[in-house]
């Protein structure tokens, strides 16, 4: 029994030569400990402010009752977040999501925000092709400056099918 106690004291394994235990096993224990410490640090860092994952916000194209609206009509997101528009209408109500100056002027009573009426930005954000299939989707990542971005369904804009995305820092 004394030999077993001495054996565990120097941390060699009984079925392996001592040189294997000291050159291979001990360093592996250090690597495992280091890996655990790194994993713990990364877990803590992921909880800190400013390291949040981008969020996805869903906007319904059409109400559950079949009304020609975006629900919700206004969403507030962070720069880098994603919006997913989901067609909630029947196949005979084809809709799109178009950001343009007409939609901006219709929805906003305040001074124009130059970032929000940039034609290149409109093109980047818009999905001009109509979504015909029920539950069809369009997704866009908002890698844009903070501001208010107004959009409309062009076939139904005259019926008030307008929405707005507010991008914050």
N, C-alpha and C positions, 0 to 999 in steps of 0.2 A: 504494500500500500504506500509506503514511503516513496518508492520509485515512481509511482503514478503521480504523487503530489509534486515531486521535483520536476517531473515531466511537464505538468501544466504550468508550473512556475516559470520555466524558460520558454513556454508557448511553442514547443515543437510538437508535431503530431507523431504518435507512436508508430504508424505504418509508413512514414516517410523519413528519409534521411534528414538529419538536422540542417544540412546546407540548403535543401529544397524549402524547408519551412522558413528559414531566415531570409532567403533571397527571393522567394516567390509569394509565400502566404502573407507574411507581414506587410509587404508593400500593397498587396491587394486589399488588405483591411484598411490601409490609409486611403486608398483610392475610393473605397466604398464610403468612408467617413467624409471625404472631401465632396463626393457626389451628393451626399445627403445635405451637406452645408450649402452647396450651390443651389440645390432644389429648394431649400428653405428660403434662401435669399430671394430667389426669383418669385416664389409665392408671395412673399411680403411686398416686393416691388409691384406686383400686379394689383395690389390693393390700394396703392397710393394714388392720389388725384393726378390727373393728367396722363394716366396710362390706360384709360378706359377704352374698351373696344368700340368700334363704330356700331351704331344702332341701325336697325331697319324699321321704318315706319310704313304701315300699309294704309293706302287710300283706296276706298271703294269707288269705282266708276259706276255711278247709279246707286240709288238707295234700295233697300230691301223691298220697298213698295213699288219699285220701278220708276221712280222720279229721276229726271235728268239732272243730277247733281253729283258733286264730288263729296264724299263723306270720309273724314271731316273736310270741310271746305278750306280750313286753314290748319297747317301743321307747323310746328316749331321744331327745328332740328339743329344739330351742331354741324359745322363744316366737316365734311368727310363722311357723314351719315348717308344712308341709302333710303330712297323712297321707292316703294313697290306699288304701282297702281294695278288694281285687279278689277276686271270687267265683271260687274254684277248685274248686267242687263242681258236681255235676250239677244239672239243673233241678229234680229232686224234693227237693233239700235247700235250701229257702229260708231265708236267714239275714238278720239285721240287725245293727246296731251301736248298742247302747243304753247310755248312761252313766246309772247310777242308784245309790242308796244300797245296794240289795241286792247289786249287783255289788261295790261298794266294800267292804262288810262281809265278803263271801265271800273276797275276795282279800287284804285287809289285816289284819295282826295288830297293827299299831301304832296309836297314837292317831289319831283322825279328824282330817283336815286340813279345816277348815271350807270352804276354797275348793273342795275336791274333792267336796263333797257338796251343793253349791248347786243346788236344783232348776232355776233359770233357766239355769245353766250346763249342766246335764244336757240340757235341751231344746235349747240352742244346738249342743251337740256331737253329739247323737244323730241317727241315721238309723233311725227306727222302722219305716218301710216295709221289707218284706222284699225282698231282692235275689234274684230267681228265676233270671234268665238267667245261664248260665255266662259268665264273664269280665265280668259286670256290675260296675260300680264305684260307690263312694261316696267323695267327697273332702271333707276339712274342713281349713281353715286354723286353727291353734291360736293365736289371738290371746287367750291366757288367761294368768293369773298362773302363776308357777312352782309346781309341785306334782305330785302323783300323781293320775292320773285313770283310774279303772277302768271297764271296759265289758264287756258280755256280748252274746251272741246270745240273745235272750229265748226263742226256740223250743228252743234247745239248752243253756241255762244249766245245767240239772240234770245234763247230761252233761259239764260242766266247760269249756264253750266261753266262756272268760273271758280278757280281755287287759288290758293296762295301758299307759298312756302317761305317761312321766315327762317333764315340761316343765322345762327348766333355763333360766337366763339366757343 
